[in-house]
Amino acid sequence: MGEKLVAQKQAGRPIKLMRMKIAALGARLLFRELVKAHESYSSTTSTTTD
């Protein structure tokens, strides 16, 4: 992600806008990993109600 920020700075884009976009990208990536971990955990633990 740091490479993207440097490239955008050199292109003359507003730095605050680029930080916001990169933060949003990082949040999406973290959320995907959280969902994967949750699915993995859910598949290994099964709850049965009798």
N, CA, C, O and CB atoms as a CASP TS submission, in Angstrom:
PFRMAT TS
TARGET T0000
AUTHOR 0000-0000-0000
METHOD Language model
MODEL 1
PARENT N/A
ATOM      1  N   MET     1       0.816  -1.181   0.000  1.00  0.00           N
ATOM      2  CA  MET     1       0.000   0.000   0.000  1.00  0.00           C
ATOM      3  C   MET     1       0.865   1.252   0.000  1.00  0.00           C
ATOM      4  O   MET     1       0.475   2.283  -0.549  1.00  0.00           O
ATOM      5  CB  MET     1      -0.931  -0.006   1.191  1.00  0.00           C
ATOM      6  N   GLY     2       2.021   1.163   0.607  1.00  0.00           N
ATOM      7  CA  GLY     2       2.905   2.313   0.643  1.00  0.00           C
ATOM      8  C   GLY     2       3.376   2.731  -0.740  1.00  0.00           C
ATOM      9  O   GLY     2       3.563   3.918  -1.009  1.00  0.00           O
ATOM     10  N   GLU     3       3.568   1.740  -1.624  1.00  0.00           N
ATOM     11  CA  GLU     3       3.996   2.051  -2.983  1.00  0.00           C
ATOM     12  C   GLU     3       2.927   2.859  -3.715  1.00  0.00           C
ATOM     13  O   GLU     3       3.237   3.770  -4.482  1.00  0.00           O
ATOM     14  CB  GLU     3       4.310   0.762  -3.753  1.00  0.00           C
ATOM     15  N   LYS     4       1.663   2.510  -3.467  1.00  0.00           N
ATOM     16  CA  LYS     4       0.566   3.243  -4.101  1.00  0.00           C
ATOM     17  C   LYS     4       0.567   4.699  -3.647  1.00  0.00           C
ATOM     18  O   LYS     4       0.364   5.608  -4.452  1.00  0.00           O
ATOM     19  CB  LYS     4      -0.790   2.582  -3.775  1.00  0.00           C
ATOM     20  N   LEU     5       0.795   4.913  -2.359  1.00  0.00           N
ATOM     21  CA  LEU     5       0.790   6.266  -1.819  1.00  0.00           C
ATOM     22  C   LEU     5       1.906   7.094  -2.441  1.00  0.00           C
ATOM     23  O   LEU     5       1.688   8.246  -2.818  1.00  0.00           O
ATOM     24  CB  LEU     5       0.935   6.238  -0.293  1.00  0.00           C
ATOM     25  N   VAL     6       3.086   6.522  -2.549  1.00  0.00           N
ATOM     26  CA  VAL     6       4.226   7.239  -3.134  1.00  0.00           C
ATOM     27  C   VAL     6       3.940   7.580  -4.593  1.00  0.00           C
ATOM     28  O   VAL     6       4.202   8.700  -5.034  1.00  0.00           O
ATOM     29  CB  VAL     6       5.523   6.394  -3.023  1.00  0.00           C
ATOM     30  N   ALA     7       3.407   6.625  -5.339  1.00  0.00           N
ATOM     31  CA  ALA     7       3.116   6.865  -6.753  1.00  0.00           C
ATOM     32  C   ALA     7       2.079   7.969  -6.916  1.00  0.00           C
ATOM     33  O   ALA     7       2.204   8.810  -7.807  1.00  0.00           O
ATOM     34  CB  ALA     7       2.624   5.576  -7.427  1.00  0.00           C
ATOM     35  N   GLN     8       1.068   7.974  -6.074  1.00  0.00           N
ATOM     36  CA  GLN     8       0.028   8.990  -6.178  1.00  0.00           C
ATOM     37  C   GLN     8       0.551  10.365  -5.765  1.00  0.00           C
ATOM     38  O   GLN     8       0.151  11.379  -6.335  1.00  0.00           O
ATOM     39  CB  GLN     8      -1.174   8.605  -5.316  1.00  0.00           C
ATOM     40  N   LYS     9       1.442  10.399  -4.776  1.00  0.00           N
ATOM     41  CA  LYS     9       2.050  11.676  -4.369  1.00  0.00           C
ATOM     42  C   LYS     9       2.852  12.259  -5.530  1.00  0.00           C
ATOM     43  O   LYS     9       2.790  13.458  -5.800  1.00  0.00           O
ATOM     44  CB  LYS     9       2.965  11.485  -3.120  1.00  0.00           C
ATOM     45  N   GLN    10       3.598  11.403  -6.207  1.00  0.00           N
ATOM     46  CA  GLN    10       4.412  11.861  -7.322  1.00  0.00           C
ATOM     47  C   GLN    10       3.541  12.329  -8.488  1.00  0.00           C
ATOM     48  O   GLN    10       3.958  13.190  -9.263  1.00  0.00           O
ATOM     49  CB  GLN    10       5.353  10.750  -7.779  1.00  0.00           C
ATOM     50  N   ALA    11       2.340  11.773  -8.621  1.00  0.00           N
ATOM     51  CA  ALA    11       1.431  12.165  -9.693  1.00  0.00           C
ATOM     52  C   ALA    11       0.740  13.492  -9.370  1.00  0.00           C
ATOM     53  O   ALA    11       0.067  14.065 -10.227  1.00  0.00           O
ATOM     54  CB  ALA    11       0.384  11.068  -9.932  1.00  0.00           C
ATOM     55  N   GLY    12       0.904  13.984  -8.137  1.00  0.00           N
ATOM     56  CA  GLY    12       0.346  15.273  -7.764  1.00  0.00           C
ATOM     57  C   GLY    12      -1.068  15.210  -7.219  1.00  0.00           C
ATOM     58  O   GLY    12      -1.756  16.229  -7.170  1.00  0.00           O
ATOM     59  N   ARG    13      -1.511  14.040  -6.813  1.00  0.00           N
ATOM     60  CA  ARG    13      -2.854  13.910  -6.259  1.00  0.00           C
ATOM     61  C   ARG    13      -2.884  14.411  -4.817  1.00  0.00           C
ATOM     62  O   ARG    13      -1.871  14.340  -4.122  1.00  0.00           O
ATOM     63  CB  ARG    13      -3.330  12.446  -6.330  1.00  0.00           C
ATOM     64  N   PRO    14      -4.032  14.916  -4.357  1.00  0.00           N
ATOM     65  CA  PRO    14      -4.126  15.388  -2.962  1.00  0.00           C
ATOM     66  C   PRO    14      -3.836  14.253  -1.983  1.00  0.00           C
ATOM     67  O   PRO    14      -4.433  13.179  -2.070  1.00  0.00           O
ATOM     68  CB  PRO    14      -5.528  15.982  -2.682  1.00  0.00           C
ATOM     69  N   ILE    15      -2.932  14.495  -1.069  1.00  0.00           N
ATOM     70  CA  ILE    15      -2.472  13.441  -0.157  1.00  0.00           C
ATOM     71  C   ILE    15      -3.574  12.986   0.792  1.00  0.00           C
ATOM     72  O   ILE    15      -3.651  11.800   1.116  1.00  0.00           O
ATOM     73  CB  ILE    15      -1.273  13.928   0.646  1.00  0.00           C
ATOM     74  N   LYS    16      -4.429  13.903   1.246  1.00  0.00           N
ATOM     75  CA  LYS    16      -5.506  13.496   2.153  1.00  0.00           C
ATOM     76  C   LYS    16      -6.466  12.533   1.467  1.00  0.00           C
ATOM     77  O   LYS    16      -6.926  11.566   2.075  1.00  0.00           O
ATOM     78  CB  LYS    16      -6.271  14.723   2.662  1.00  0.00           C
ATOM     79  N   LEU    17      -6.764  12.798   0.203  1.00  0.00           N
ATOM     80  CA  LEU    17      -7.649  11.918  -0.557  1.00  0.00           C
ATOM     81  C   LEU    17      -7.014  10.539  -0.710  1.00  0.00           C
ATOM     82  O   LEU    17      -7.691   9.523  -0.554  1.00  0.00           O
ATOM     83  CB  LEU    17      -7.961  12.524  -1.943  1.00  0.00           C
ATOM     84  N   MET    18      -5.732  10.500  -1.010  1.00  0.00           N
ATOM     85  CA  MET    18      -5.057   9.224  -1.204  1.00  0.00           C
ATOM     86  C   MET    18      -4.970   8.445   0.105  1.00  0.00           C
ATOM     87  O   MET    18      -5.121   7.223   0.106  1.00  0.00           O
ATOM     88  CB  MET    18      -3.660   9.446  -1.779  1.00  0.00           C
ATOM     89  N   ARG    19      -4.728   9.135   1.216  1.00  0.00           N
ATOM     90  CA  ARG    19      -4.693   8.444   2.510  1.00  0.00           C
ATOM     91  C   ARG    19      -6.049   7.819   2.816  1.00  0.00           C
ATOM     92  O   ARG    19      -6.130   6.696   3.315  1.00  0.00           O
ATOM     93  CB  ARG    19      -4.290   9.419   3.638  1.00  0.00           C
ATOM     94  N   MET    20      -7.113   8.562   2.509  1.00  0.00           N
ATOM     95  CA  MET    20      -8.452   8.059   2.776  1.00  0.00           C
ATOM     96  C   MET    20      -8.743   6.816   1.925  1.00  0.00           C
ATOM     97  O   MET    20      -9.303   5.837   2.418  1.00  0.00           O
ATOM     98  CB  MET    20      -9.497   9.155   2.503  1.00  0.00           C
ATOM     99  N   LYS    21      -8.358   6.864   0.648  1.00  0.00           N
ATOM    100  CA  LYS    21      -8.595   5.721  -0.234  1.00  0.00           C
ATOM    101  C   LYS    21      -7.780   4.504   0.199  1.00  0.00           C
ATOM    102  O   LYS    21      -8.279   3.379   0.163  1.00  0.00           O
ATOM    103  CB  LYS    21      -8.257   6.088  -1.680  1.00  0.00           C
ATOM    104  N   ILE    22      -6.552   4.721   0.602  1.00  0.00           N
ATOM    105  CA  ILE    22      -5.709   3.607   1.037  1.00  0.00           C
ATOM    106  C   ILE    22      -6.217   3.034   2.355  1.00  0.00           C
ATOM    107  O   ILE    22      -6.166   1.822   2.564  1.00  0.00           O
ATOM    108  CB  ILE    22      -4.246   4.060   1.182  1.00  0.00           C
ATOM    109  N   ALA    23      -6.705   3.896   3.245  1.00  0.00           N
ATOM    110  CA  ALA    23      -7.281   3.413   4.500  1.00  0.00           C
ATOM    111  C   ALA    23      -8.522   2.567   4.226  1.00  0.00           C
ATOM    112  O   ALA    23      -8.740   1.549   4.882  1.00  0.00           O
ATOM    113  CB  ALA    23      -7.633   4.595   5.426  1.00  0.00           C
ATOM    114  N   ALA    24      -9.335   2.990   3.257  1.00  0.00           N
ATOM    115  CA  ALA    24     -10.532   2.221   2.902  1.00  0.00           C
ATOM    116  C   ALA    24     -10.140   0.864   2.317  1.00  0.00           C
ATOM    117  O   ALA    24     -10.773  -0.148   2.617  1.00  0.00           O
ATOM    118  CB  ALA    24     -11.405   3.006   1.895  1.00  0.00           C
ATOM    119  N   LEU    25      -9.113   0.842   1.495  1.00  0.00           N
ATOM    120  CA  LEU    25      -8.628  -0.415   0.925  1.00  0.00           C
ATOM    121  C   LEU    25      -8.139  -1.344   2.034  1.00  0.00           C
ATOM    122  O   LEU    25      -8.449  -2.536   2.031  1.00  0.00           O
ATOM    123  CB  LEU    25      -7.497  -0.151  -0.093  1.00  0.00           C
ATOM    124  N   GLY    26      -7.382  -0.804   2.970  1.00  0.00           N
ATOM    125  CA  GLY    26      -6.893  -1.610   4.092  1.00  0.00           C
ATOM    126  C   GLY    26      -8.032  -2.152   4.931  1.00  0.00           C
ATOM    127  O   GLY    26      -7.980  -3.296   5.381  1.00  0.00           O
ATOM    128  N   ALA    27      -9.060  -1.347   5.148  1.00  0.00           N
ATOM    129  CA  ALA    27     -10.217  -1.800   5.928  1.00  0.00           C
ATOM    130  C   ALA    27     -10.923  -2.943   5.213  1.00  0.00           C
ATOM    131  O   ALA    27     -11.336  -3.915   5.846  1.00  0.00           O
ATOM    132  CB  ALA    27     -11.201  -0.636   6.172  1.00  0.00           C
ATOM    133  N   ARG    28     -11.061  -2.829   3.900  1.00  0.00           N
ATOM    134  CA  ARG    28     -11.700  -3.919   3.135  1.00  0.00           C
ATOM    135  C   ARG    28     -10.896  -5.206   3.236  1.00  0.00           C
ATOM    136  O   ARG    28     -11.459  -6.284   3.430  1.00  0.00           O
ATOM    137  CB  ARG    28     -11.859  -3.521   1.656  1.00  0.00           C
ATOM    138  N   LEU    29      -9.572  -5.090   3.103  1.00  0.00           N
ATOM    139  CA  LEU    29      -8.724  -6.277   3.197  1.00  0.00           C
ATOM    140  C   LEU    29      -8.825  -6.922   4.579  1.00  0.00           C
ATOM    141  O   LEU    29      -8.927  -8.144   4.693  1.00  0.00           O
ATOM    142  CB  LEU    29      -7.266  -5.915   2.891  1.00  0.00           C
ATOM    143  N   LEU    30      -8.797  -6.105   5.618  1.00  0.00           N
ATOM    144  CA  LEU    30      -8.917  -6.647   6.978  1.00  0.00           C
ATOM    145  C   LEU    30     -10.274  -7.298   7.194  1.00  0.00           C
ATOM    146  O   LEU    30     -10.361  -8.340   7.842  1.00  0.00           O
ATOM    147  CB  LEU    30      -8.699  -5.543   8.016  1.00  0.00           C
ATOM    148  N   PHE    31     -11.332  -6.700   6.661  1.00  0.00           N
ATOM    149  CA  PHE    31     -12.662  -7.271   6.819  1.00  0.00           C
ATOM    150  C   PHE    31     -12.759  -8.620   6.121  1.00  0.00           C
ATOM    151  O   PHE    31     -13.349  -9.559   6.654  1.00  0.00           O
ATOM    152  CB  PHE    31     -13.722  -6.316   6.272  1.00  0.00           C
ATOM    153  N   ARG    32     -12.175  -8.716   4.920  1.00  0.00           N
ATOM    154  CA  ARG    32     -12.181 -10.008   4.206  1.00  0.00           C
ATOM    155  C   ARG    32     -11.483 -11.084   5.019  1.00  0.00           C
ATOM    156  O   ARG    32     -11.963 -12.214   5.110  1.00  0.00           O
ATOM    157  CB  ARG    32     -11.502  -9.873   2.832  1.00  0.00           C
ATOM    158  N   GLU    33     -10.347 -10.730   5.609  1.00  0.00           N
ATOM    159  CA  GLU    33      -9.618 -11.693   6.434  1.00  0.00           C
ATOM    160  C   GLU    33     -10.431 -12.092   7.665  1.00  0.00           C
ATOM    161  O   GLU    33     -10.417 -13.254   8.071  1.00  0.00           O
ATOM    162  CB  GLU    33      -8.266 -11.110   6.862  1.00  0.00           C
ATOM    163  N   LEU    34     -11.129 -11.144   8.248  1.00  0.00           N
ATOM    164  CA  LEU    34     -11.986 -11.437   9.393  1.00  0.00           C
ATOM    165  C   LEU    34     -13.093 -12.403   9.008  1.00  0.00           C
ATOM    166  O   LEU    34     -13.390 -13.338   9.752  1.00  0.00           O
ATOM    167  CB  LEU    34     -12.584 -10.151   9.958  1.00  0.00           C
ATOM    168  N   VAL    35     -13.704 -12.186   7.855  1.00  0.00           N
ATOM    169  CA  VAL    35     -14.775 -13.070   7.391  1.00  0.00           C
ATOM    170  C   VAL    35     -14.225 -14.461   7.133  1.00  0.00           C
ATOM    171  O   VAL    35     -14.856 -15.453   7.498  1.00  0.00           O
ATOM    172  CB  VAL    35     -15.438 -12.510   6.115  1.00  0.00           C
ATOM    173  N   LYS    36     -13.050 -14.548   6.506  1.00  0.00           N
ATOM    174  CA  LYS    36     -12.428 -15.856   6.257  1.00  0.00           C
ATOM    175  C   LYS    36     -12.171 -16.586   7.569  1.00  0.00           C
ATOM    176  O   LYS    36     -12.460 -17.777   7.688  1.00  0.00           O
ATOM    177  CB  LYS    36     -11.108 -15.692   5.477  1.00  0.00           C
ATOM    178  N   ALA    37     -11.631 -15.877   8.546  1.00  0.00           N
ATOM    179  CA  ALA    37     -11.336 -16.493   9.840  1.00  0.00           C
ATOM    180  C   ALA    37     -12.622 -16.946  10.519  1.00  0.00           C
ATOM    181  O   ALA    37     -12.663 -18.017  11.125  1.00  0.00           O
ATOM    182  CB  ALA    37     -10.571 -15.512  10.749  1.00  0.00           C
ATOM    183  N   HIS    38     -13.654 -16.149  10.421  1.00  0.00           N
ATOM    184  CA  HIS    38     -14.929 -16.504  11.030  1.00  0.00           C
ATOM    185  C   HIS    38     -15.524 -17.740  10.363  1.00  0.00           C
ATOM    186  O   HIS    38     -16.019 -18.640  11.042  1.00  0.00           O
ATOM    187  CB  HIS    38     -15.908 -15.330  10.941  1.00  0.00           C
ATOM    188  N   GLU    39     -15.474 -17.782   9.029  1.00  0.00           N
ATOM    189  CA  GLU    39     -15.993 -18.948   8.313  1.00  0.00           C
ATOM    190  C   GLU    39     -15.206 -20.199   8.668  1.00  0.00           C
ATOM    191  O   GLU    39     -15.779 -21.274   8.840  1.00  0.00           O
ATOM    192  CB  GLU    39     -15.950 -18.713   6.801  1.00  0.00           C
ATOM    193  N   SER    40     -13.895 -20.056   8.776  1.00  0.00           N
ATOM    194  CA  SER    40     -13.049 -21.185   9.133  1.00  0.00           C
ATOM    195  C   SER    40     -13.379 -21.669  10.540  1.00  0.00           C
ATOM    196  O   SER    40     -13.472 -22.872  10.781  1.00  0.00           O
ATOM    197  CB  SER    40     -11.564 -20.802   9.032  1.00  0.00           C
ATOM    198  N   TYR    41     -13.556 -20.740  11.459  1.00  0.00           N
ATOM    199  CA  TYR    41     -13.891 -21.090  12.836  1.00  0.00           C
ATOM    200  C   TYR    41     -15.270 -21.729  12.900  1.00  0.00           C
ATOM    201  O   TYR    41     -15.467 -22.699  13.632  1.00  0.00           O
ATOM    202  CB  TYR    41     -13.835 -19.850  13.740  1.00  0.00           C
ATOM    203  N   SER    42     -16.225 -21.202  12.146  1.00  0.00           N
ATOM    204  CA  SER    42     -17.580 -21.724  12.162  1.00  0.00           C
ATOM    205  C   SER    42     -17.652 -23.137  11.596  1.00  0.00           C
ATOM    206  O   SER    42     -18.445 -23.957  12.057  1.00  0.00           O
ATOM    207  CB  SER    42     -18.495 -20.808  11.384  1.00  0.00           C
ATOM    208  N   SER    43     -16.824 -23.415  10.599  1.00  0.00           N
ATOM    209  CA  SER    43     -16.861 -24.738   9.996  1.00  0.00           C
ATOM    210  C   SER    43     -16.200 -25.794  10.892  1.00  0.00           C
ATOM    211  O   SER    43     -16.515 -26.979  10.789  1.00  0.00           O
ATOM    212  CB  SER    43     -16.177 -24.706   8.638  1.00  0.00           C
ATOM    213  N   THR    44     -15.288 -25.365  11.769  1.00  0.00           N
ATOM    214  CA  THR    44     -14.616 -26.327  12.642  1.00  0.00           C
ATOM    215  C   THR    44     -15.402 -26.587  13.927  1.00  0.00           C
ATOM    216  O   THR    44     -15.231 -27.631  14.555  1.00  0.00           O
ATOM    217  CB  THR    44     -13.220 -25.830  12.985  1.00  0.00           C
ATOM    218  N   THR    45     -16.242 -25.668  14.314  1.00  0.00           N
ATOM    219  CA  THR    45     -17.054 -25.858  15.507  1.00  0.00           C
ATOM    220  C   THR    45     -18.502 -26.001  15.088  1.00  0.00           C
ATOM    221  O   THR    45     -19.083 -25.099  14.484  1.00  0.00           O
ATOM    222  CB  THR    45     -16.879 -24.684  16.504  1.00  0.00           C
ATOM    223  N   SER    46     -19.060 -27.117  15.407  1.00  0.00           N
ATOM    224  CA  SER    46     -20.456 -27.315  15.049  1.00  0.00           C
ATOM    225  C   SER    46     -21.277 -27.372  16.334  1.00  0.00           C
ATOM    226  O   SER    46     -20.907 -28.039  17.300  1.00  0.00           O
ATOM    227  CB  SER    46     -20.645 -28.613  14.200  1.00  0.00           C
ATOM    228  N   THR    47     -22.367 -26.678  16.319  1.00  0.00           N
ATOM    229  CA  THR    47     -23.246 -26.687  17.485  1.00  0.00           C
ATOM    230  C   THR    47     -24.512 -27.443  17.127  1.00  0.00           C
ATOM    231  O   THR    47     -25.133 -27.188  16.096  1.00  0.00           O
ATOM    232  CB  THR    47     -23.577 -25.240  17.961  1.00  0.00           C
ATOM    233  N   THR    48     -24.876 -28.354  17.971  1.00  0.00           N
ATOM    234  CA  THR    48     -26.096 -29.111  17.731  1.00  0.00           C
ATOM    235  C   THR    48     -27.042 -28.851  18.883  1.00  0.00           C
ATOM    236  O   THR    48     -26.645 -28.840  20.048  1.00  0.00           O
ATOM    237  CB  THR    48     -25.805 -30.633  17.574  1.00  0.00           C
ATOM    238  N   THR    49     -28.274 -28.647  18.544  1.00  0.00           N
ATOM    239  CA  THR    49     -29.291 -28.465  19.584  1.00  0.00           C
ATOM    240  C   THR    49     -30.272 -29.613  19.476  1.00  0.00           C
ATOM    241  O   THR    49     -30.900 -29.820  18.438  1.00  0.00           O
ATOM    242  CB  THR    49     -30.024 -27.081  19.449  1.00  0.00           C
ATOM    243  N   ASP    50     -30.389 -30.333  20.530  1.00  0.00           N
ATOM    244  CA  ASP    50     -31.308 -31.489  20.561  1.00  0.00           C
ATOM    245  C   ASP    50     -32.458 -31.226  21.482  1.00  0.00           C
ATOM    246  O   ASP    50     -33.331 -32.079  21.639  1.00  0.00           O
ATOM    247  CB  ASP    50     -30.582 -32.760  20.996  1.00  0.00           C
TER
END
